[in-house]
């Protein structure tokens, strides 16, 4: 089932200006893509990792969330894990930039930062 999320009902997802700029730049490079899939997958020492991918059509069992003119397709299965997620694009050491996820549902994160527990 495909659903469209009402952004006035709740704040499922927050994307900063920097992250939106990053996503838009990469969407332009992926011909035919209409948005970004966001879910979770079982991985790493803490159990879950963020699953982010460019998509050419809305995947089944997702809710469409509009942020900065970008369509994010959030997995219904992962909704409880992702509700309230903030995505930023941050400069780290040596001038390297990285997507940074701030999730109010996380109870722990592994030492390398690649996986988390809720």
MARFIZA-185356 format. One record per atom (N, C-alpha, C, O): x, y, z. Coordinates in steps of 0.1 Angstrom, whole numbers, padded with zeros to 4 digits, always signed. Layout:
! residues N
XYZ;...
This chain:
! residues 118
+0008-0012+0000;+0000+0000+0000;+0009+0012+0000;+0019+0013+0007;+0006+0022-0008;+0013+0035-0009;+0005+0046-0002;-0007+0047-0005;+0011+0053+0006;+0004+0064+0014;+0012+0077+0011;+0024+0077+0008;+0005+0088+0013;+0011+0101+0012;+0010+0107+0026;-0001+0108+0032;+0021+0111+0031;+0021+0117+0045;+0017+0131+0045;+0021+0139+0037;+0009+0135+0055;+0005+0148+0058;+0015+0155+0067;+0015+0152+0079;+0023+0164+0062;+0034+0170+0070;+0029+0178+0081;+0037+0181+0091;+0016+0182+0081;+0011+0190+0092;+0007+0181+0104;+0004+0186+0115;+0005+0168+0102;+0001+0159+0112;+0012+0156+0122;+0008+0154+0134;+0024+0155+0118;+0035+0151+0127;+0048+0154+0120;+0049+0157+0108;+0059+0154+0128;+0072+0157+0122;+0080+0144+0121;+0088+0141+0130;+0076+0135+0111;+0083+0123+0110;+0098+0125+0107;+0106+0117+0112;+0101+0134+0098;+0114+0136+0093;+0118+0151+0092;+0109+0159+0088;+0130+0154+0096;+0135+0168+0094;+0148+0167+0086;+0157+0160+0090;+0149+0175+0075;+0160+0175+0067;+0166+0189+0067;+0158+0199+0064;+0178+0191+0071;+0184+0204+0072;+0187+0210+0057;+0186+0202+0048;+0189+0223+0056;+0192+0229+0044;+0204+0222+0037;+0205+0220+0025;+0215+0220+0045;+0227+0214+0040;+0224+0200+0035;+0230+0196+0024;+0217+0192+0042;+0214+0178+0037;+0205+0179+0025;+0207+0171+0016;+0196+0188+0024;+0187+0189+0012;+0195+0193+0000;+0193+0187-0011;+0205+0202+0002;+0214+0205-0009;+0222+0193-0014;+0223+0191-0026;+0227+0185-0005;+0234+0173-0008;+0226+0163-0016;+0230+0158-0026;+0213+0161-0011;+0204+0151-0017;+0201+0156-0031;+0200+0148-0041;+0198+0169-0033;+0194+0175-0046;+0205+0173-0056;+0203+0169-0068;+0217+0175-0052;+0229+0174-0060;+0230+0160-0065;+0233+0157-0077;+0228+0150-0056;+0229+0136-0060;+0217+0131-0068;+0219+0122-0077;+0206+0136-0065;+0194+0133-0073;+0196+0137-0088;+0191+0129-0097;+0202+0148-0090;+0204+0153-0104;+0214+0143-0111;+0212+0141-0124;+0222+0136-0104;+0232+0127-0110;+0225+0113-0113;+0230+0105-0121;+0214+0110-0107;+0207+0097-0108;+0195+0099-0117;+0184+0102-0113;+0198+0098-0130;+0188+0100-0140;+0175+0092-0138;+0175+0080-0135;+0164+0099-0138;+0151+0092-0137;+0146+0090-0123;+0135+0085-0120;+0154+0094-0113;+0151+0092-0099;+0141+0103-0095;+0143+0115-0098;+0131+0099-0087;+0121+0109-0083;+0122+0112-0068;+0115+0121-0063;+0130+0105-0061;+0132+0108-0046;+0141+0098-0040;+0149+0091-0046;+0140+0098-0026;+0149+0090-0018;+0141+0081-0009;+0132+0085-0002;+0145+0068-0009;+0139+0058+0000;+0147+0059+0013;+0159+0061+0013;+0140+0059+0024;+0146+0059+0038;+0139+0048+0046;+0127+0048+0048;+0148+0039+0051;+0143+0028+0059;+0154+0024+0068;+0164+0031+0071;+0153+0012+0074;+0163+0006+0082;+0166-0008+0077;+0157-0014+0071;+0178-0013+0080;+0181-0027+0077;+0189-0033+0089;+0195-0025+0096;+0188-0046+0090;+0196-0053+0101;+0210-0053+0097;+0214-0058+0086;+0219-0047+0105;+0233-0046+0102;+0241-0042+0114;+0236-0035+0123;+0254-0045+0114;+0263-0040+0124;+0261-0046+0138;+0253-0055+0140;+0270-0041+0147;+0270-0047+0160;+0258-0042+0169;+0256-0048+0179;+0251-0031+0165;+0240-0026+0173;+0227-0031+0168;+0217-0029+0175;+0226-0036+0156;+0214-0042+0151;+0207-0036+0139;+0202-0043+0130;+0207-0022+0139;+0200-0015+0128;+0209-0005+0122;+0218+0001+0128;+0207-0003+0109;+0214+0008+0102;+0205+0015+0092;+0194+0009+0089;+0208+0027+0089;+0199+0035+0080;+0201+0030+0066;+0212+0027+0061;+0190+0028+0059;+0190+0023+0045;+0185+0035+0036;+0173+0038+0037;+0194+0041+0029;+0190+0053+0021;+0194+0050+0006;+0205+0045+0003;+0184+0052-0003;+0187+0049-0017;+0179+0058-0026;+0168+0063-0022;+0183+0060-0038;+0176+0068-0048;+0166+0059-0055;+0170+0048-0059;+0154+0064-0057;+0144+0055-0063;+0137+0062-0076;+0137+0074-0076;+0133+0054-0085;+0127+0059-0097;+0111+0059-0096;+0105+0065-0105;+0106+0052-0086;+0092+0052-0083;+0090+0050-0069;+0099+0045-0062;+0078+0054-0064;+0075+0052-0049;+0074+0037-0046;+0066+0030-0052;+0083+0033-0037;+0082+0019-0033;+0069+0016-0026;+0063+0024-0019;+0065+0003-0026;+0053-0001-0019;+0056+0000-0004;+0068+0000+0000;+0046+0001+0004;+0046+0002+0018;+0055+0013+0023;+0064+0011+0032;+0054+0025+0017;+0061+0037+0021;+0052+0048+0023;+0041+0049+0017;+0056+0058+0030;+0048+0071+0031;+0057+0081+0025;+0069+0082+0027;+0051+0090+0017;+0058+0101+0010;+0059+0113+0019;+0048+0118+0024;+0071+0118+0022;+0073+0130+0030;+0080+0140+0022;+0091+0137+0017;+0075+0152+0020;+0081+0162+0013;+0089+0171+0022;+0084+0176+0032;+0102+0173+0018;+0111+0182+0026;+0119+0190+0015;+0126+0183+0007;+0119+0203+0016;+0127+0211+0007;+0125+0208-0008;+0135+0208-0016;+0113+0204-0012;+0110+0200-0025;+0115+0186-0029;+0115+0183-0041;+0120+0178-0020;+0124+0165-0022;+0114+0155-0017;+0109+0157-0006;+0112+0145-0024;+0103+0134-0020;+0111+0123-0013;+0120+0117-0018;+0108+0121+0000;+0114+0110+0008;+0103+0100+0010;+0092+0103+0014;+0107+0087+0007;+0097+0076+0008;+0101+0068+0020;+0111+0060+0020;+0094+0070+0031;+0098+0064+0044;+0091+0050+0045;+0079+0049+0044;+0099+0040+0048;+0094+0027+0050;+0084+0026+0061;+0087+0030+0072;+0072+0020+0059;+0062+0018+0069;+0068+0009+0080;+0065+0011+0092;+0075-0001+0076;+0081-0011+0086;+0091-0004+0095;+0092-0008+0107;+0097+0007+0090;+0107+0014+0098;+0102+0026+0105;+0110+0033+0112;+0090+0029+0103;+0084+0042+0108;+0086+0044+0123;+0090+0055+0127;+0084+0034+0131;+0086+0035+0145;+0100+0038+0149;+0103+0045+0159;+0110+0033+0141;+0124+0036+0143;+0128+0049+0139;+0138+0055+0144;+0121+0055+0128;+0126+0067+0122;+0118+0080+0126;+0122+0091+0122;+0107+0078+0133;+0098+0089+0136;+0106+0100+0144;+0111+0097+0155;+0107+0112+0139;+0114+0123+0145;+0129+0124+0141;+0136+0132+0146;+0133+0116+0131;+0146+0116+0126;+0150+0129+0120;+0143+0135+0112;+0162+0134+0123;+0168+0146+0117;+0180+0142+0109;+0189+0135+0114;+0181+0147+0096;+0192+0144+0088;+0199+0157+0085;+0193+0166+0080;+0212+0157+0087;+0221+0169+0084;+0233+0164+0076;+0236+0152+0076;+0239+0173+0070;+0251+0171+0062;+0262+0180+0068;+0262+0192+0067;+0272+0173+0075;+0281+0180+0084;+0295+0178+0080;+0299+0168+0075;+0303+0189+0081;+0317+0189+0079;+0324+0183+0091;+0323+0188+0102;+0333+0173+0088;+0341+0166+0099;+0355+0169+0097;+0359+0178+0089;+0364+0162+0104;+0378+0164+0103;+0383+0163+0089;+0377+0156+0081;+0394+0170+0085;+0400+0169+0072;+0391+0174+0061;+0393+0171+0049;+0381+0182+0064;+0372+0187+0054;+0362+0177+0048;+0356+0180+0038;+0361+0166+0054;+0352+0156+0049;+0338+0158+0054;+0335+0162+0065;+0328+0157+0045;+0314+0159+0048;+0307+0145+0049;+0311+0136+0042;+0297+0144+0058;+0291+0132+0060;+0276+0134+0064;+0273+0144+0072;+0267+0126+0060;+0253+0127+0065;+0253+0122+0079;+0260+0113+0083;+0246+0130+0087;+0246+0127+0102;+0231+0126+0106;+0223+0134+0102;+0228+0115+0113;+0214+0112+0117;+0213+0114+0132;+0220+0108+0139;+0203+0122+0135;+0200+0124+0149;+0186+0118+0151;+0176+0123+0146;+0185+0107+0159;+0173+0100+0160;+0169+0099+0175;+0176+0093+0183;+0157+0105+0178;+0152+0104+0192;+0149+0090+0197;+0147+0088+0209;+0148+0081+0188;+0144+0067+0191;+0156+0058+0195;+0154+0047+0200;+0168+0063+0192;+0180+0055+0194;+0182+0054+0209;+0181+0064+0217;+0185+0042+0214;+0189+0040+0228;+0204+0038+0229;+0210+0040+0240;+0211+0034+0218;+0225+0032+0218;+0230+0032+0203;+0222+0029+0194;+0243+0035+0202;+0249+0035+0189;+0263+0027+0190;+0269+0029+0200;+0266+0020+0180;+0279+0012+0181;+0291+0022+0180;+0289+0034+0177;+0302+0018+0184;+0314+0026+0185;+0318+0033+0172;+0323+0044+0172;+0316+0026+0160;+0320+0031+0148;+0309+0041+0142;+0311+0048+0133;+0297+0040+0148;+0286+0049+0144;+0278+0044+0132;+0269+0052+0128;+0280+0032+0127;+0273+0027+0116;+0260+0021+0119;+0251+0020+0110;+0258+0016+0131;+0245+0010+0135;+0240+0015+0148;+0247+0021+0156;+0227+0012+0151;+0221+0017+0163;+0211+0007+0168;+0207-0002+0162;+0207+0010+0181;+0196+0002+0187;+0185+0011+0192;+0188+0022+0195;+0173+0006+0191;+0162+0014+0196;+0156+0007+0209;+0146+0012+0214;
